[in-house]
Amino acid sequence: MRETYSCYDFEISGHIEKDMPGKNLYVYKIFGTGCPPYDDGVIDSDEWFETENEARFAAIGRIGLLENGE
């Protein structure tokens, strides 16, 4: 499910770790279409997160960096 922070939409998704049954890891995708100056598509997370909330806070932090030009 997509969420919105500032003018960016983002999505958290979970993946089951093959080597550890029952262990989920999470990643985020930020959708920058229409949000200048980063309006060219999708930004994937650089790492895996152990909880959905960790991934959500990382996505929001990355959006903050994007908005500050970093």
LUMLOMI-822771 format. One record per atom (N, C-alpha, C): residue in three letters; z, y, x; residue number from 1; atom name. Coordinates in Angstrom, 2 decimals. Each point is the difference from the previous one (the first is absolute). Example, Ala and Ser with C-alpha at 12.3 -4.5 7.8 and 13.67 -1.06 7.14 Angstrom:
LUMLOMI-822771
+------+---------+---------+---------+-----+------+
! type !      up !   north !    east ! seq ! atom !
+------+---------+---------+---------+-----+------+
!  ALA !    7.80 !   -5.69 !   13.19 !   1 !    N !
!  ALA !    0.00 !    1.19 !   -0.89 !   1 !   CA !
!  ALA !    0.00 !    1.20 !    0.90 !   1 !    C !
!  SER !   -0.72 !    1.05 !   -0.35 !   2 !    N !
!  SER !    0.06 !    1.19 !    0.82 !   2 !   CA !
!  SER !    0.73 !    1.09 !   -0.77 !   2 !    C !
+------+---------+---------+---------+-----+------+
***
This chain:
LUMLOMI-822771
+------+---------+---------+---------+-----+------+
! type !      up !   north !    east ! seq ! atom !
+------+---------+---------+---------+-----+------+
!  MET !    0.00 !   -1.17 !    0.84 !   1 !    N !
!  MET !    0.00 !    1.17 !   -0.84 !   1 !   CA !
!  MET !    0.00 !    1.25 !    0.89 !   1 !    C !
!  ARG !   -0.87 !    0.92 !   -0.30 !   2 !    N !
!  ARG !   -0.07 !    1.24 !    0.78 !   2 !   CA !
!  ARG !    1.11 !    0.95 !   -0.39 !   2 !    C !
!  GLU !    0.51 !    0.67 !    1.02 !   3 !    N !
!  GLU !    1.01 !    1.04 !   -0.19 !   3 !   CA !
!  GLU !   -0.58 !    1.28 !    0.57 !   3 !    C !
!  THR !    0.60 !    1.13 !   -0.34 !   4 !    N !
!  THR !   -0.48 !    1.28 !    0.50 !   4 !   CA !
!  THR !    1.14 !    0.74 !    0.69 !   4 !    C !
!  TYR !   -0.33 !    0.55 !    1.17 !   5 !    N !
!  TYR !    0.91 !    0.90 !    0.70 !   5 !   CA !
!  TYR !   -0.85 !    1.18 !    0.47 !   5 !    C !
!  SER !    0.39 !    1.21 !   -0.36 !   6 !    N !
!  SER !   -0.78 !    1.19 !    0.28 !   6 !   CA !
!  SER !   -1.37 !   -0.19 !   -0.65 !   6 !    C !
!  CYS !   -1.08 !    0.19 !    0.73 !   7 !    N !
!  CYS !   -1.32 !   -0.22 !   -0.62 !   7 !   CA !
!  CYS !   -0.60 !   -1.32 !    0.44 !   7 !    C !
!  TYR !    0.78 !   -0.87 !    0.61 !   8 !    N !
!  TYR !   -0.48 !   -1.29 !    0.47 !   8 !   CA !
!  TYR !    0.49 !   -1.13 !   -0.91 !   8 !    C !
!  ASP !   -0.89 !   -0.93 !   -0.28 !   9 !    N !
!  ASP !    0.40 !   -1.25 !   -0.65 !   9 !   CA !
!  ASP !    0.24 !   -1.02 !    1.09 !   9 !    C !
!  PHE !    0.95 !   -0.90 !   -0.23 !  10 !    N !
!  PHE !    0.23 !   -1.08 !    0.95 !  10 !   CA !
!  PHE !    0.39 !   -1.25 !   -0.76 !  10 !    C !
!  GLU !   -0.08 !   -1.12 !    0.70 !  11 !    N !
!  GLU !    0.25 !   -1.29 !   -0.62 !  11 !   CA !
!  GLU !    0.74 !   -0.87 !    1.00 !  11 !    C !
!  ILE !    1.02 !   -0.70 !   -0.48 !  12 !    N !
!  ILE !    0.76 !   -0.94 !    0.81 !  12 !   CA !
!  ILE !   -0.42 !   -1.40 !   -0.42 !  12 !    C !
!  SER !   -0.29 !   -0.86 !    0.97 !  13 !    N !
!  SER !   -0.32 !   -1.38 !   -0.35 !  13 !   CA !
!  SER !    0.78 !   -0.95 !    0.90 !  13 !    C !
!  GLY !    0.36 !   -1.13 !   -0.57 !  14 !    N !
!  GLY !    0.76 !   -1.00 !    0.72 !  14 !   CA !
!  GLY !   -0.87 !   -1.18 !    0.40 !  14 !    C !
!  HIS !    0.35 !   -0.60 !    1.10 !  15 !    N !
!  HIS !   -0.72 !   -1.17 !    0.51 !  15 !   CA !
!  HIS !    1.04 !   -1.04 !    0.41 !  15 !    C !
!  ILE !   -0.25 !   -1.23 !   -0.35 !  16 !    N !
!  ILE !    0.90 !   -1.08 !    0.40 !  16 !   CA !
!  ILE !   -0.32 !   -0.41 !    1.42 !  16 !    C !
!  GLU !    1.02 !   -0.01 !    0.83 !  17 !    N !
!  GLU !   -0.16 !   -0.39 !    1.40 !  17 !   CA !
!  GLU !   -0.21 !   -1.51 !    0.09 !  17 !    C !
!  LYS !   -1.11 !   -0.42 !    0.59 !  18 !    N !
!  LYS !   -0.36 !   -1.42 !    0.06 !  18 !   CA !
!  LYS !    1.00 !   -0.82 !    0.81 !  18 !    C !
!  ASP !    0.51 !    0.57 !    1.08 !  19 !    N !
!  ASP !    0.90 !   -0.75 !    0.88 !  19 !   CA !
!  ASP !    1.42 !   -0.09 !   -0.55 !  19 !    C !
!  MET !    0.32 !    0.85 !   -0.98 !  20 !    N !
!  MET !    1.34 !    0.02 !   -0.57 !  20 !   CA !
!  MET !   -0.10 !   -0.03 !   -1.53 !  20 !    C !
!  PRO !   -0.08 !   -1.19 !   -0.59 !  21 !    N !
!  PRO !   -0.12 !   -0.09 !   -1.46 !  21 !   CA !
!  PRO !    1.11 !    0.77 !   -0.71 !  21 !    C !
!  GLY !   -0.37 !    0.70 !   -1.03 !  22 !    N !
!  GLY !    0.97 !    0.78 !   -0.75 !  22 !   CA !
!  GLY !    0.24 !    1.39 !    0.55 !  22 !    C !
!  LYS !   -0.59 !    0.32 !    1.15 !  23 !    N !
!  LYS !    0.19 !    1.31 !    0.63 !  23 !   CA !
!  LYS !   -1.18 !    0.90 !   -0.35 !  23 !    C !
!  ASN !    0.27 !    1.12 !   -0.64 !  24 !    N !
!  ASN !   -1.03 !    0.98 !   -0.32 !  24 !   CA !
!  ASN !    0.04 !    1.14 !    1.00 !  24 !    C !
!  LEU !   -1.16 !    0.48 !    0.37 !  25 !    N !
!  LEU !   -0.14 !    1.20 !    0.81 !  25 !   CA !
!  LEU !   -0.86 !    0.97 !   -0.78 !  25 !    C !
!  TYR !    0.19 !    1.29 !    0.23 !  26 !    N !
!  TYR !   -0.66 !    1.02 !   -0.81 !  26 !   CA !
!  TYR !   -0.80 !    0.96 !    0.87 !  26 !    C !
!  VAL !   -1.09 !    0.50 !   -0.56 !  27 !    N !
!  VAL !   -0.83 !    1.01 !    0.64 !  27 !   CA !
!  VAL !   -0.31 !    1.07 !   -1.04 !  27 !    C !
!  TYR !   -0.51 !    1.15 !    0.47 !  28 !    N !
!  TYR !   -0.42 !    1.04 !   -0.93 !  28 !   CA !
!  TYR !   -1.45 !    0.38 !    0.26 !  28 !    C !
!  LYS !   -0.62 !    0.57 !   -1.01 !  29 !    N !
!  LYS !   -1.32 !    0.62 !    0.11 !  29 !   CA !
!  LYS !    0.12 !    1.37 !   -0.63 !  29 !    C !
!  ILE !   -0.49 !    1.00 !    0.71 !  30 !    N !
!  ILE !   -0.01 !    1.37 !   -0.51 !  30 !   CA !
!  ILE !   -1.45 !    0.34 !   -0.33 !  30 !    C !
!  PHE !   -0.20 !    0.52 !   -1.19 !  31 !    N !
!  PHE !   -1.32 !    0.37 !   -0.47 !  31 !   CA !
!  PHE !   -0.13 !    1.51 !    0.07 !  31 !    C !
!  GLY !   -0.81 !    0.48 !    0.93 !  32 !    N !
!  GLY !   -0.09 !    1.43 !    0.26 !  32 !   CA !
!  GLY !   -1.16 !    0.70 !   -0.66 !  32 !    C !
!  THR !   -0.76 !   -0.66 !   -0.84 !  33 !    N !
!  THR !   -1.17 !    0.60 !   -0.62 !  33 !   CA !
!  THR !    0.39 !    1.24 !   -0.78 !  33 !    C !
!  GLY !   -0.66 !    1.10 !    0.33 !  34 !    N !
!  GLY !    0.23 !    1.24 !   -0.72 !  34 !   CA !
!  GLY !    1.16 !    0.83 !    0.50 !  34 !    C !
!  CYS !    0.64 !   -0.41 !    1.08 !  35 !    N !
!  CYS !    1.14 !    0.75 !    0.53 !  35 !   CA !
!  CYS !   -0.37 !    0.57 !    1.36 !  35 !    C !
!  PRO !   -0.46 !    1.23 !    0.03 !  36 !    N !
!  PRO !   -0.41 !    0.57 !    1.30 !  36 !   CA !
!  PRO !    1.17 !    0.08 !    0.96 !  36 !    C !
!  PRO !   -0.18 !   -0.08 !    1.27 !  37 !    N !
!  PRO !   -1.27 !   -0.25 !    0.67 !  37 !   CA !
!  PRO !   -0.30 !   -1.48 !    0.17 !  37 !    C !
!  TYR !    0.81 !   -0.89 !   -0.54 !  38 !    N !
!  TYR !   -0.17 !   -1.45 !    0.17 !  38 !   CA !
!  TYR !   -0.57 !   -0.60 !   -1.26 !  38 !    C !
!  ASP !   -1.26 !    0.29 !   -0.27 !  39 !    N !
!  ASP !   -0.59 !   -0.46 !   -1.25 !  39 !   CA !
!  ASP !   -1.05 !   -1.08 !    0.22 !  39 !    C !
!  ASP !    0.17 !   -0.77 !    1.07 !  40 !    N !
!  ASP !   -1.05 !   -0.97 !    0.33 !  40 !   CA !
!  ASP !    0.38 !   -1.45 !   -0.27 !  40 !    C !
!  GLY !    1.03 !   -0.27 !   -0.75 !  41 !    N !
!  GLY !    0.24 !   -1.39 !   -0.36 !  41 !   CA !
!  GLY !    1.40 !   -0.50 !    0.14 !  41 !    C !
!  VAL !    0.12 !   -1.24 !    0.43 !  42 !    N !
!  VAL !    1.26 !   -0.74 !   -0.01 !  42 !   CA !
!  VAL !    0.63 !   -0.04 !    1.39 !  42 !    C !
!  ILE !    1.32 !    0.18 !    0.03 !  43 !    N !
!  ILE !    0.76 !   -0.11 !    1.25 !  43 !   CA !
!  ILE !    0.94 !   -1.20 !   -0.16 !  43 !    C !
!  ASP !   -0.13 !   -0.98 !    0.88 !  44 !    N !
!  ASP !    0.85 !   -1.19 !   -0.04 !  44 !   CA !
!  ASP !    1.22 !    0.20 !    0.88 !  44 !    C !
!  SER !    1.09 !   -0.68 !   -0.36 !  45 !    N !
!  SER !    1.19 !    0.06 !    0.85 !  45 !   CA !
!  SER !   -0.29 !   -0.69 !    1.32 !  45 !    C !
!  ASP !    0.71 !    0.44 !    1.03 !  46 !    N !
!  ASP !   -0.18 !   -0.56 !    1.35 !  46 !   CA !
!  ASP !    0.92 !   -1.19 !    0.25 !  46 !    C !
!  GLU !    0.92 !   -0.24 !   -0.92 !  47 !    N !
!  GLU !    0.99 !   -1.05 !    0.23 !  47 !   CA !
!  GLU !    0.39 !   -0.66 !   -1.32 !  47 !    C !
!  TRP !    0.74 !   -1.09 !    0.12 !  48 !    N !
!  TRP !    0.53 !   -0.73 !   -1.15 !  48 !   CA !
!  TRP !    1.45 !    0.43 !   -0.20 !  48 !    C !
!  PHE !    0.45 !   -0.01 !   -1.24 !  49 !    N !
!  PHE !    1.36 !    0.40 !   -0.32 !  49 !   CA !
!  PHE !    0.71 !   -1.14 !   -0.73 !  49 !    C !
!  GLU !    1.30 !   -0.11 !    0.22 !  50 !    N !
!  GLU !    0.76 !   -1.10 !   -0.58 !  50 !   CA !
!  GLU !    0.32 !    0.20 !   -1.47 !  50 !    C !
!  THR !    0.05 !    1.25 !   -0.45 !  51 !    N !
!  THR !    0.29 !    0.25 !   -1.41 !  51 !   CA !
!  THR !   -1.05 !    0.95 !   -0.58 !  51 !    C !
!  GLU !   -0.12 !   -0.06 !   -1.31 !  52 !    N !
!  GLU !   -0.93 !    0.88 !   -0.69 !  52 !   CA !
!  GLU !    0.41 !    1.46 !    0.16 !  52 !    C !
!  ASN !    1.30 !    0.25 !   -0.05 !  53 !    N !
!  ASN !    0.48 !    1.39 !    0.16 !  53 !   CA !
!  ASN !   -0.27 !    0.54 !    1.39 !  53 !    C !
!  GLU !    0.13 !   -0.83 !    1.02 !  54 !    N !
!  GLU !   -0.35 !    0.43 !    1.36 !  54 !   CA !
!  GLU !   -1.46 !    0.44 !    0.07 !  54 !    C !
!  ALA !   -0.86 !   -0.79 !   -0.59 !  55 !    N !
!  ALA !   -1.43 !    0.33 !   -0.01 !  55 !   CA !
!  ALA !   -0.25 !    1.29 !   -0.78 !  55 !    C !
!  ARG !    0.69 !    0.18 !   -1.12 !  56 !    N !
!  ARG !   -0.15 !    1.20 !   -0.81 !  56 !   CA !
!  ARG !    0.44 !    1.25 !    0.79 !  56 !    C !
!  PHE !    1.14 !   -0.07 !    0.66 !  57 !    N !
!  PHE !    0.48 !    1.15 !    0.78 !  57 !   CA !
!  PHE !   -0.93 !    0.29 !    1.18 !  57 !    C !
!  ALA !   -0.54 !   -1.05 !    0.60 !  58 !    N !
!  ALA !   -0.95 !    0.20 !    1.11 !  58 !   CA !
!  ALA !   -1.27 !    0.67 !   -0.50 !  58 !    C !
!  ALA !   -0.49 !   -0.39 !   -1.17 !  59 !    N !
!  ALA !   -1.20 !    0.62 !   -0.57 !  59 !   CA !
!  ALA !    0.25 !    1.48 !   -0.29 !  59 !    C !
!  ILE !    1.14 !    0.30 !   -0.57 !  60 !    N !
!  ILE !    0.34 !    1.39 !   -0.30 !  60 !   CA !
!  ILE !    0.13 !    0.80 !    1.29 !  60 !    C !
!  GLY !    0.60 !   -0.59 !    1.03 !  61 !    N !
!  GLY !    0.11 !    0.67 !    1.29 !  61 !   CA !
!  GLY !   -1.36 !    0.26 !    0.61 !  61 !    C !
!  ARG !   -0.91 !   -0.97 !   -0.11 !  62 !    N !
!  ARG !   -1.36 !    0.17 !    0.53 !  62 !   CA !
!  ARG !   -0.74 !    1.09 !   -0.75 !  62 !    C !
!  ILE !    0.19 !    0.06 !   -1.31 !  63 !    N !
!  ILE !   -0.63 !    1.06 !   -0.79 !  63 !   CA !
!  ILE !    0.51 !    1.36 !    0.46 !  63 !    C !
!  GLY !    1.30 !    0.10 !    0.28 !  64 !    N !
!  GLY !    0.55 !    1.25 !    0.52 !  64 !   CA !
!  GLY !   -0.65 !    0.41 !    1.31 !  64 !    C !
!  LEU !   -0.22 !   -0.98 !    0.88 !  65 !    N !
!  LEU !   -0.68 !    0.29 !    1.27 !  65 !   CA !
!  LEU !   -1.44 !    0.45 !   -0.23 !  65 !    C !
!  LEU !   -0.69 !   -0.66 !   -0.90 !  66 !    N !
!  LEU !   -1.38 !    0.38 !   -0.30 !  66 !   CA !
!  LEU !   -0.07 !    1.44 !   -0.53 !  66 !    C !
!  GLU !    0.93 !    0.35 !   -0.84 !  67 !    N !
!  GLU !    0.00 !    1.35 !   -0.58 !  67 !   CA !
!  GLU !    0.32 !    1.06 !    1.04 !  67 !    C !
!  ASN !    0.70 !   -0.40 !    1.06 !  68 !    N !
!  ASN !    0.33 !    0.94 !    1.07 !  68 !   CA !
!  ASN !   -1.03 !   -0.01 !    1.11 !  68 !    C !
!  GLY !   -1.10 !   -0.73 !   -0.20 !  69 !    N !
!  GLY !   -1.08 !   -0.01 !    0.96 !  69 !   CA !
!  GLY !    0.19 !   -0.92 !    1.18 !  69 !    C !
!  GLU !    0.92 !   -0.93 !   -0.09 !  70 !    N !
!  GLU !    0.26 !   -0.92 !    1.12 !  70 !   CA !
!  GLU !   -0.72 !   -1.31 !   -0.22 !  70 !    C !
+------+---------+---------+---------+-----+------+
***
